């Protein structure tokens, strides 16, 4: 979701020819990254413990993995 916001603000800056948007955007990205890592993820680790750690091993933070996943079997 945050990646979409970054692309949105970049597009607005490009369309409106706002150079300031491109100067502010790296600061915004860095600030959101720090907040996510140090505040949100530490809270999730405290709340969910080992389940959260195993989730983090399988899911990348910002860029998704592009490998094929196992197909799930639906039992009826």
SEBA-501557 format. One record per atom (N, C-alpha, C): atom name; residue in three letters; z, y, x. Coordinates in nm, 3 decimals, always signed. Atoms other than C-alpha are relative to their C-alpha. Layout:
N
+------+------+---------+---------+---------+
! atom ! type !      up !   north !    east !
+------+------+---------+---------+---------+
!   CA !  ala !       Z !       Y !       X !
...
+------+------+---------+---------+---------+
This chain:
76
+------+------+---------+---------+---------+
! atom ! type !      up !   north !    east !
+------+------+---------+---------+---------+
!    N !  unk !  +0.000 !  -0.119 !  +0.082 !
!   CA !  unk !  +0.000 !  +0.000 !  +0.000 !
!    C !  unk !  +0.000 !  +0.126 !  +0.086 !
!    N !  unk !  -0.006 !  -0.117 !  -0.086 !
!   CA !  unk !  +0.084 !  +0.240 !  +0.279 !
!    C !  unk !  -0.132 !  +0.025 !  +0.072 !
!    N !  unk !  +0.130 !  -0.017 !  -0.064 !
!   CA !  unk !  -0.249 !  +0.173 !  +0.448 !
!    C !  unk !  -0.095 !  +0.075 !  -0.093 !
!    N !  unk !  +0.082 !  -0.069 !  +0.098 !
!   CA !  unk !  -0.417 !  +0.287 !  +0.127 !
!    C !  unk !  +0.032 !  +0.148 !  -0.008 !
!    N !  unk !  -0.039 !  -0.141 !  +0.001 !
!   CA !  unk !  -0.218 !  +0.608 !  +0.128 !
!    C !  unk !  -0.054 !  +0.073 !  +0.123 !
!    N !  unk !  +0.053 !  -0.063 !  -0.121 !
!   CA !  unk !  -0.322 !  +0.678 !  +0.487 !
!    C !  unk !  -0.150 !  +0.025 !  -0.014 !
!    N !  unk !  +0.144 !  -0.018 !  +0.021 !
!   CA !  unk !  -0.687 !  +0.622 !  +0.397 !
!    C !  unk !  -0.028 !  +0.109 !  -0.102 !
!    N !  unk !  +0.017 !  -0.104 !  +0.102 !
!   CA !  unk !  -0.650 !  +0.841 !  +0.090 !
!    C !  unk !  +0.016 !  +0.139 !  +0.060 !
!    N !  unk !  -0.023 !  -0.131 !  -0.060 !
!   CA !  unk !  -0.504 !  +1.132 !  +0.286 !
!    C !  unk !  -0.107 !  +0.034 !  +0.104 !
!    N !  unk !  +0.109 !  -0.024 !  -0.094 !
!   CA !  unk !  -0.768 !  +1.090 !  +0.556 !
!    C !  unk !  -0.125 !  +0.043 !  -0.074 !
!    N !  unk !  +0.117 !  -0.037 !  +0.080 !
!   CA !  unk !  -1.039 !  +1.103 !  +0.290 !
!    C !  unk !  +0.010 !  +0.139 !  -0.057 !
!    N !  unk !  -0.021 !  -0.136 !  +0.053 !
!   CA !  unk !  -0.890 !  +1.414 !  +0.131 !
!    C !  unk !  -0.021 !  +0.103 !  +0.111 !
!    N !  unk !  +0.017 !  -0.091 !  -0.113 !
!   CA !  unk !  -0.873 !  +1.580 !  +0.472 !
!    C !  unk !  -0.145 !  +0.014 !  +0.040 !
!    N !  unk !  +0.142 !  -0.004 !  -0.035 !
!   CA !  unk !  -1.233 !  +1.488 !  +0.542 !
!    C !  unk !  -0.081 !  +0.075 !  -0.104 !
!    N !  unk !  +0.077 !  -0.065 !  +0.106 !
!   CA !  unk !  -1.366 !  +1.598 !  +0.204 !
!    C !  unk !  +0.027 !  +0.150 !  -0.009 !
!    N !  unk !  -0.034 !  -0.141 !  +0.011 !
!   CA !  unk !  -1.181 !  +1.929 !  +0.205 !
!    C !  unk !  -0.008 !  +0.073 !  +0.134 !
!    N !  unk !  +0.014 !  -0.056 !  -0.134 !
!   CA !  unk !  -1.246 !  +1.987 !  +0.576 !
!    C !  unk !  +0.131 !  +0.062 !  +0.048 !
!    N !  unk !  -0.132 !  -0.046 !  -0.041 !
!   CA !  unk !  -0.875 !  +2.018 !  +0.652 !
!    C !  unk !  +0.038 !  -0.065 !  +0.133 !
!    N !  unk !  -0.035 !  +0.051 !  -0.132 !
!   CA !  unk !  -0.814 !  +1.978 !  +1.023 !
!    C !  unk !  +0.150 !  -0.027 !  +0.008 !
!    N !  unk !  -0.145 !  +0.018 !  -0.003 !
!   CA !  unk !  -0.439 !  +2.012 !  +0.965 !
!    C !  unk !  +0.040 !  -0.138 !  -0.052 !
!    N !  unk !  -0.031 !  +0.132 !  +0.053 !
!   CA !  unk !  -0.445 !  +1.688 !  +0.764 !
!    C !  unk !  -0.007 !  -0.105 !  +0.110 !
!    N !  unk !  +0.015 !  +0.097 !  -0.108 !
!   CA !  unk !  -0.563 !  +1.498 !  +1.071 !
!    C !  unk !  +0.105 !  +0.020 !  +0.109 !
!    N !  unk !  -0.109 !  -0.023 !  -0.094 !
!   CA !  unk !  -0.290 !  +1.659 !  +1.281 !
!    C !  unk !  +0.132 !  -0.051 !  -0.056 !
!    N !  unk !  -0.124 !  +0.042 !  +0.064 !
!   CA !  unk !  -0.017 !  +1.576 !  +1.030 !
!    C !  unk !  +0.002 !  -0.151 !  -0.023 !
!    N !  unk !  +0.007 !  +0.141 !  +0.034 !
!   CA !  unk !  -0.137 !  +1.222 !  +0.950 !
!    C !  unk !  +0.064 !  -0.092 !  +0.104 !
!    N !  unk !  -0.067 !  +0.087 !  -0.097 !
!   CA !  unk !  -0.029 !  +1.060 !  +1.282 !
!    C !  unk !  +0.153 !  +0.013 !  -0.004 !
!    N !  unk !  -0.145 !  -0.020 !  +0.011 !
!   CA !  unk !  +0.318 !  +1.212 !  +1.242 !
!    C !  unk !  +0.052 !  -0.073 !  -0.124 !
!    N !  unk !  -0.038 !  +0.070 !  +0.122 !
!   CA !  unk !  +0.336 !  +1.077 !  +0.885 !
!    C !  unk !  +0.000 !  -0.151 !  +0.021 !
!    N !  unk !  +0.009 !  +0.144 !  -0.026 !
!   CA !  unk !  +0.224 !  +0.730 !  +0.995 !
!    C !  unk !  +0.116 !  -0.045 !  +0.087 !
!    N !  unk !  -0.109 !  +0.035 !  -0.090 !
!   CA !  unk !  +0.478 !  +0.722 !  +1.277 !
!    C !  unk !  +0.135 !  +0.003 !  -0.071 !
!    N !  unk !  -0.126 !  -0.013 !  +0.073 !
!   CA !  unk !  +0.761 !  +0.839 !  +1.050 !
!    C !  unk !  +0.017 !  -0.114 !  -0.100 !
!    N !  unk !  -0.007 !  +0.108 !  +0.097 !
!   CA !  unk !  +0.681 !  +0.584 !  +0.780 !
!    C !  unk !  +0.021 !  -0.134 !  +0.070 !
!    N !  unk !  -0.018 !  +0.123 !  -0.076 !
!   CA !  unk !  +0.656 !  +0.308 !  +1.040 !
!    C !  unk !  +0.146 !  -0.016 !  +0.044 !
!    N !  unk !  -0.140 !  +0.006 !  -0.042 !
!   CA !  unk !  +1.000 !  +0.392 !  +1.180 !
!    C !  unk !  +0.093 !  -0.028 !  -0.117 !
!    N !  unk !  -0.084 !  +0.022 !  +0.118 !
!   CA !  unk !  +1.154 !  +0.408 !  +0.833 !
!    C !  unk !  -0.011 !  -0.144 !  -0.048 !
!    N !  unk !  +0.021 !  +0.137 !  +0.046 !
!   CA !  unk !  +0.999 !  +0.075 !  +0.736 !
!    C !  unk !  +0.071 !  -0.100 !  +0.090 !
!    N !  unk !  -0.056 !  +0.097 !  -0.093 !
!   CA !  unk !  +1.110 !  -0.106 !  +1.050 !
!    C !  unk !  +0.152 !  +0.008 !  +0.006 !
!    N !  unk !  -0.143 !  -0.012 !  -0.025 !
!   CA !  unk !  +1.460 !  +0.032 !  +1.094 !
!    C !  unk !  +0.087 !  +0.009 !  -0.124 !
!    N !  unk !  -0.082 !  -0.013 !  +0.121 !
!   CA !  unk !  +1.576 !  +0.100 !  +0.738 !
!    C !  unk !  -0.030 !  -0.113 !  -0.098 !
!    N !  unk !  +0.032 !  +0.098 !  +0.103 !
!   CA !  unk !  +1.389 !  -0.121 !  +0.493 !
!    C !  unk !  +0.012 !  -0.144 !  +0.051 !
!    N !  unk !  -0.002 !  +0.138 !  -0.048 !
!   CA !  unk !  +1.346 !  -0.431 !  +0.709 !
!    C !  unk !  +0.139 !  -0.045 !  +0.040 !
!    N !  unk !  -0.137 !  +0.040 !  -0.032 !
!   CA !  unk !  +1.703 !  -0.428 !  +0.835 !
!    C !  unk !  +0.080 !  -0.029 !  -0.127 !
!    N !  unk !  -0.067 !  +0.027 !  +0.128 !
!   CA !  unk !  +1.824 !  -0.408 !  +0.474 !
!    C !  unk !  -0.047 !  -0.134 !  -0.057 !
!    N !  unk !  +0.050 !  +0.127 !  +0.051 !
!   CA !  unk !  +1.598 !  -0.697 !  +0.374 !
!    C !  unk !  +0.053 !  -0.118 !  +0.080 !
!    N !  unk !  -0.058 !  +0.107 !  -0.083 !
!   CA !  unk !  +1.723 !  -0.903 !  +0.668 !
!    C !  unk !  +0.146 !  -0.025 !  -0.037 !
!    N !  unk !  -0.140 !  +0.015 !  +0.040 !
!   CA !  unk !  +2.081 !  -0.837 !  +0.564 !
!    C !  unk !  +0.012 !  -0.068 !  -0.136 !
!    N !  unk !  -0.008 !  +0.055 !  +0.134 !
!   CA !  unk !  +2.013 !  -0.926 !  +0.201 !
!    C !  unk !  -0.049 !  -0.143 !  -0.011 !
!    N !  unk !  +0.062 !  +0.130 !  +0.019 !
!   CA !  unk !  +1.794 !  -1.234 !  +0.246 !
!    C !  unk !  +0.016 !  -0.095 !  +0.119 !
!    N !  unk !  -0.031 !  +0.084 !  -0.115 !
!   CA !  unk !  +1.885 !  -1.364 !  +0.594 !
!    C !  unk !  -0.115 !  -0.083 !  +0.052 !
!    N !  unk !  +0.098 !  +0.091 !  -0.060 !
!   CA !  unk !  +1.693 !  -1.668 !  +0.716 !
!    C !  unk !  -0.131 !  -0.002 !  -0.079 !
!    N !  unk !  +0.121 !  -0.001 !  +0.082 !
!   CA !  unk !  +1.449 !  -1.657 !  +0.425 !
!    C !  unk !  -0.091 !  +0.117 !  +0.040 !
!    N !  unk !  +0.077 !  -0.118 !  -0.042 !
!   CA !  unk !  +1.339 !  -1.306 !  +0.533 !
!    C !  unk !  -0.061 !  -0.022 !  +0.139 !
!    N !  unk !  +0.051 !  +0.024 !  -0.135 !
!   CA !  unk !  +1.303 !  -1.410 !  +0.898 !
!    C !  unk !  -0.117 !  -0.097 !  +0.000 !
!    N !  unk !  +0.113 !  +0.094 !  +0.006 !
!   CA !  unk !  +1.080 !  -1.705 !  +0.810 !
!    C !  unk !  -0.120 !  +0.067 !  -0.067 !
!    N !  unk !  +0.109 !  -0.075 !  +0.061 !
!   CA !  unk !  +0.874 !  -1.475 !  +0.586 !
!    C !  unk !  -0.069 !  +0.089 !  +0.104 !
!    N !  unk !  +0.056 !  -0.088 !  -0.102 !
!   CA !  unk !  +0.827 !  -1.231 !  +0.877 !
!    C !  unk !  -0.083 !  -0.076 !  +0.102 !
!    N !  unk !  +0.079 !  +0.080 !  -0.094 !
!   CA !  unk !  +0.700 !  -1.512 !  +1.098 !
!    C !  unk !  -0.137 !  -0.034 !  -0.055 !
!    N !  unk !  +0.126 !  +0.039 !  +0.062 !
!   CA !  unk !  +0.424 !  -1.591 !  +0.849 !
!    C !  unk !  -0.086 !  +0.117 !  -0.047 !
!    N !  unk !  +0.073 !  -0.114 !  +0.055 !
!   CA !  unk !  +0.324 !  -1.240 !  +0.735 !
!    C !  unk !  +0.007 !  +0.116 !  +0.098 !
!    N !  unk !  +0.002 !  -0.117 !  -0.088 !
!   CA !  unk !  +0.214 !  -0.952 !  +0.956 !
!    C !  unk !  +0.045 !  +0.124 !  -0.075 !
!    N !  unk !  -0.056 !  -0.120 !  +0.063 !
!   CA !  unk !  +0.364 !  -0.611 !  +0.893 !
!    C !  unk !  -0.109 !  +0.090 !  -0.058 !
!    N !  unk !  +0.098 !  -0.098 !  +0.046 !
!   CA !  unk !  +0.057 !  -0.388 !  +0.864 !
!    C !  unk !  -0.140 !  -0.058 !  -0.022 !
!    N !  unk !  +0.136 !  +0.052 !  +0.010 !
!   CA !  unk !  -0.264 !  -0.585 !  +0.920 !
!    C !  unk !  +0.009 !  -0.149 !  -0.036 !
!    N !  unk !  -0.012 !  +0.139 !  +0.043 !
!   CA !  unk !  -0.306 !  -0.913 !  +0.731 !
!    C !  unk !  -0.072 !  -0.097 !  +0.094 !
!    N !  unk !  +0.067 !  +0.105 !  -0.076 !
!   CA !  unk !  -0.399 !  -1.239 !  +0.903 !
!    C !  unk !  -0.130 !  -0.035 !  -0.071 !
!    N !  unk !  +0.129 !  +0.030 !  +0.059 !
!   CA !  unk !  -0.760 !  -1.335 !  +0.850 !
!    C !  unk !  -0.036 !  -0.148 !  +0.015 !
!    N !  unk !  +0.029 !  +0.142 !  -0.009 !
!   CA !  unk !  -0.725 !  -1.711 !  +0.876 !
!    C !  unk !  +0.009 !  -0.062 !  -0.138 !
!    N !  unk !  -0.003 !  +0.068 !  +0.128 !
!   CA !  unk !  -0.778 !  -1.955 !  +0.596 !
!    C !  unk !  +0.137 !  -0.060 !  -0.025 !
!    N !  unk !  -0.127 !  +0.060 !  +0.038 !
!   CA !  unk !  -0.474 !  -2.072 !  +0.408 !
!    C !  unk !  -0.026 !  -0.133 !  -0.067 !
!    N !  unk !  +0.012 !  +0.128 !  +0.068 !
!   CA !  unk !  -0.410 !  -2.412 !  +0.263 !
!    C !  unk !  -0.021 !  +0.024 !  -0.149 !
!    N !  unk !  +0.021 !  -0.010 !  +0.144 !
!   CA !  unk !  -0.541 !  -2.460 !  -0.088 !
!    C !  unk !  +0.116 !  -0.065 !  -0.071 !
!    N !  unk !  -0.110 !  +0.057 !  +0.077 !
!   CA !  unk !  -0.268 !  -2.516 !  -0.338 !
!    C !  unk !  -0.055 !  -0.099 !  -0.102 !
!    N !  unk !  +0.038 !  +0.101 !  +0.095 !
!   CA !  unk !  -0.284 !  -2.817 !  -0.562 !
!    C !  unk !  +0.073 !  +0.026 !  -0.131 !
!    N !  unk !  -0.060 !  -0.024 !  +0.131 !
!   CA !  unk !  -0.225 !  -2.760 !  -0.931 !
!    C !  unk !  +0.017 !  -0.135 !  -0.068 !
!    N !  unk !  -0.030 !  +0.126 !  +0.067 !
!   CA !  unk !  -0.055 !  -3.053 !  -1.099 !
!    C !  unk !  +0.023 !  +0.030 !  -0.148 !
!    N !  unk !  -0.013 !  -0.023 !  +0.145 !
!   CA !  unk !  -0.093 !  -3.070 !  -1.473 !
!    C !  unk !  +0.064 !  -0.117 !  -0.069 !
+------+------+---------+---------+---------+
